[in-house]
């Protein structure tokens, strides 16, 4: 379901509703490692060796979050990645197509979306390995934000764009949403008075202006394109040197995206489900 940007803070009551929250990023092996990490850790196999999209620097900071961690256990969820292709190939829809097809059969995530999530995972693992963001977190966010670009019957086209633009609710201060006056002269959302979140990952125009990325290397940064939006979301979540393999780091990252514990728990539930479904898919 598309959402507005929530008003108010979630952190004041963090200690009350964190049941089940934890890390959804398993430890990753070094890039190029031939063998998977120990089975006891249920870590992914070696990362694919593919040509990397050019990522924007992540030195700039996203809003930092603080949370009461008392009484919360850290849970590590296993994550499978596709095996390395024989040679580098261009575009996520080519580099990860075989793996994404198999994963889509067990996860109900569209193949085209999975290609983008895996591409962002591999790109960030190479460029910013300490973040340890995984495709399951990206997939879970996109599931909550837009049903992987399938909101209201849309489908992802081969180029990674939805069959119709995805425009979120008007951010005009109505109950439950923030008031965000127009920041892009209506360029991305068609509204010159108020902003709207846009695309499969529901970026606010001003946030997109800071974190935009070219995930498919076509020379265009487009929040409606799931390749670009997946990589931009990964960069945003990895800001402030976060380590998403820890429960604390993962929660802070998700709350920076949407400051709501209900939202964080919904994202966690999707990520946990996807990771469990992914077991055995190589």
Steps between C-alpha positions, in 0.01 A plus 500: 500500500628847418552703811541859591801617697401449859501789740618457855774276639519130561805493719339607825316169521765284334552280801132406512438356157827353377385142528667298228710779354861427432757480227389393156848506352707185525881531506638521147817331372769705333434588139634227273520232770445167326331312784204601712544603860455232768163331481441570867468868412272430204683773312468564126728354238760712325388831361451525126790656313313743278564843360402746771265795462649832602372573850473848645726565803338411831707732716205734543282406791139397519304573819659309787272294722531390859312208652464326832656160438433350842326165495535455124678200357705518183381255238707415196305391194671297228517660158583327173664684213530385141827332400755697305444503123777371273587850387386856579188602314318830481172580668339332800234339283779304327740445789245345734227370271543127567517540876210745504281262303560221752453733796178642362347153498545459875447860611226637270721804441508602132816384326574850370488641853727228638760579235513856631521403866784255433684761294479756781612237753805405295587862420492608863688191617784599269493876557400512870551152646469612861133588449402137430166588350334207325240460230238374746486835680460685171234254387313537828495880478378490141231249598363739761542813290356389165463121478827489304369757254170314464281748686140500375565251223813655355773277361871557459600544138823347363677836539423500875230765500144432617228484238366827644686748724464436873411821684432494874248701705515877517731602785283788613488446875175307500459257793790258526729662243750781502454826317778527241469793264608446141876465455529405132254731326288195429768335286474153657149500645305744282406718799643852529341561841574188708749218471405135448716191547570341163600170344527142626698611807290813561776761506409855598633729223748678728633167626534372146696813405758410765519121465411432138691226323536351153456131572464390139778721361282667238617851593164591658404511868130422518311427825235312301765257372544214744870453417575861587268507800637176649857627495399841632308338786801285585725806510253685720467209744879468525552865599667590830725193465219268603558127524175329409619161620432616857153540642577855610639602162217338309230665711661842476520466124134404463383775736702752300292396200169526687496591868236247604549181696191349339668563167826346619325188622314465170826530307662247732219249447539519122879474521482199729253328269709565190819379665335178611355440154842559348667209676633257246465733201842537339 
